[in-house]
Amino acid sequence: MGGLGNGRRGGRSPPLLIAALIACILVLGFNYWVSSSRNLELQTKLYELEGQVRRGAAERGVAEMKKTEFQEEIQRQREQISHIENLYKKQLEGAQSTCSQERVSNKLSLCLTLPG
């Protein structure tokens, strides 16, 4: 009646099982090391890209401000040009009316001086 089981009572594992467990631990450790290194590289690249995005956003903000300033300056210059054009038009109209008045007065004086 003593034939139940394999007869081994000790807690020793077979050497093949221990070797397989050690191999699994080594493979898992290597995979962890590789993925950890890759993760660190990707995280570094992510920080660099975030920095570039921040710089790009700041540069875009500065460019937008400059664009707005230039548009305001262009609008002021257009208003100045329009004002100057209006002044010249008034001066031209004044000169034309003065010239017309001189012609009329010259014709009148010429008519008055002609014998006849």
Backbone hydrogen bonds, N-H to C=O, Kabsch-Sander energy under -0.5 kcal/mol:
donor,donor_aa,acceptor,acceptor_aa,energy
9,R,7,G,-0.5
17,L,14,P,-0.6
18,I,14,P,-1.6
19,A,15,P,-2.3
20,A,16,L,-2.1
21,L,17,L,-2.4
22,I,18,I,-2.4
23,A,19,A,-2.3
24,C,20,A,-2.5
25,I,21,L,-2.4
26,L,22,I,-2.5
27,V,23,A,-2.6
28,L,24,C,-2.9
29,G,25,I,-2.6
30,F,26,L,-2.6
31,N,27,V,-2.7
32,Y,28,L,-2.4
33,W,29,G,-2.4
34,V,30,F,-2.6
35,S,31,N,-2.7
36,S,32,Y,-2.5
37,S,33,W,-2.3
38,R,34,V,-2.5
39,N,35,S,-2.5
40,L,36,S,-2.2
41,E,37,S,-2.2
42,L,38,R,-2.7
43,Q,39,N,-2.5
44,T,40,L,-2.3
45,K,41,E,-2.4
46,L,42,L,-2.5
47,Y,43,Q,-2.3
48,E,44,T,-2.1
49,L,45,K,-2.6
50,E,46,L,-2.5
51,G,47,Y,-2.2
52,Q,48,E,-2.3
53,V,49,L,-2.4
54,R,50,E,-2.5
55,R,51,G,-2.6
56,G,52,Q,-2.7
57,A,53,V,-2.6
58,A,54,R,-2.5
59,E,55,R,-2.9
60,R,56,G,-2.5
61,G,57,A,-2.3
62,V,58,A,-2.3
63,A,59,E,-2.7
64,E,60,R,-2.5
65,M,61,G,-2.2
66,K,62,V,-2.5
67,K,63,A,-2.6
68,T,64,E,-2.5
69,E,65,M,-2.5
70,F,66,K,-2.9
71,Q,67,K,-2.5
72,E,68,T,-2.4
73,E,69,E,-2.5
74,I,70,F,-2.8
75,Q,71,Q,-2.3
76,R,72,E,-2.5
77,Q,73,E,-2.5
78,R,74,I,-2.5
79,E,75,Q,-2.3
80,Q,76,R,-2.4
81,I,77,Q,-2.8
82,S,78,R,-2.7
83,H,79,E,-2.5
84,I,80,Q,-2.8
85,E,81,I,-2.9
86,N,82,S,-2.3
87,L,83,H,-2.3
88,Y,84,I,-2.7
89,K,85,E,-2.6
90,K,86,N,-2.4
91,Q,87,L,-2.6
92,L,88,Y,-3.0
93,E,89,K,-2.9
94,G,90,K,-2.8
95,A,91,Q,-2.8
96,Q,92,L,-2.9
97,S,93,E,-2.7
98,T,94,G,-2.4
99,C,95,A,-2.6
100,S,96,Q,-2.7
101,Q,97,S,-2.6
102,E,98,T,-2.4
103,R,99,C,-2.4
104,V,100,S,-2.5
105,S,101,Q,-2.7
106,N,102,E,-2.8
107,K,103,R,-2.7
108,L,104,V,-2.4
109,S,105,S,-2.8
110,L,106,N,-2.3
111,C,107,K,-2.6
112,L,108,L,-2.5
113,T,109,S,-1.6
114,L,110,L,-1.2
